[in-house]
Amino acid sequence: MAKSIFNVAIFFNLLLIFFLLLFITSTTQSRHLDGVHLDPKAKSAPSCETVFGVRSGDTCFGIAQLFGLTTESFGSINPNLNCGALFVGQWLCVVGSP
C-alpha cells in the first residue's frame, strides 16, 4: 500500500513539474523579442508642417475647406481627432503628410 501511494505521489509531482515547465516556456516565448518587433500593419505617425488653432464656431469641415483639404486628407493628418468635441485653442494639423 505504501508503495502505491509513493508511486501516485511521484506521478503527480512529475505532472506538476511538467505543467510548470510548460507554463514557464509559454510565458517566456511570448515576452521574447529579437530586437524591435514592428507590426506590419502599423502605419507611421503623420508628420505635420503647419497647425491651426481652433476658434469659436469652427468645425472640422470648415477648417478643411479653409485650407483646401478634403475631409479624408484632413482626417488622415489628424488621425485621433474627434470632430464632435473640438474646443477653442485646440491645435490641428492643416499641412502635413499622413
N, C-alpha and C positions, 0 to 999 in steps of 0.2 A: 504493500500500500504506500509506504513512504517513497519507494522508487517511482511509482506512477505520479505521485504529487510532484516529486522532483522533476520528472520529465515534462509535466504540464507547465511548471514554473519556468523551466528553460525555454520551452516553446513560446510562451507569452513574452519572456524577456527578449528573445530573438525577434519576435514580431514587433515589439516596441522599438527596438533598435532600428529595424528596417524602416518603419514609418518615420522615425526621427530623421534618419539619413535622407529619406525621400523628401521630407519637408525642408530640410536644410538645403539640399541641392536645388529644389524648385525655387526657393526664395533667393538664393544667390544667383541663379541664372537670370531671373527677372531683373536683378539690380546690376548685372554686369554690363559695363559699357566699354566698347573698344573705341576710344577716342570720343568723338562727338557724334551722337546719333541725330540725324536730321530726318524729319518726316517728309517723305517725297511729295505729299500732297500739300505741305505747308507753303504758304505764299510769303514772299518777303514783305517787310513793312513798307508802306508807301513813303515816298520822300516828298517833302513839302518845301516849296521855294517862297511862297507868299501866303500870308494869313490875313484874315479879315475878322474884325471884332463885331459880334452880333449887336445890333441896336434894337431898340424897342420897335416891335411890329415886324421885324424880319422873319422870313420863312426860308426854309431850305430851297424851295423852288425859286423864290425871289432872288436869293443870293446867287444861285446857279445861273439864272437869267442875267443878272447884273454883270457877271464875269464871262458870259458866253459859254457856259458849260451845259452839257446835258445832265439830266438828273442821275444817269448812270455813272458818268465820269465824276460828278461831284461826290456821289456816294462811294466810289472806288478810292478816292483820295482822302475820304473821311469815313473809314470803314466801321467805326464803333459809334457813329453819330446817331442819336435818337432825335429825329426831326420834330417829334411831338413834344420834346422837352427842351427846346432851345432857351437859353437865358441871356440876358443882356451882359455883354462883356466876354462871352464865350468866344474862343479863338477857333476859327475854322480854316482849313486849308482851301485855297482857291486856285493856286497854281502849283502843280506838282505832278508826280507820276505814281500810278498805283503799284 
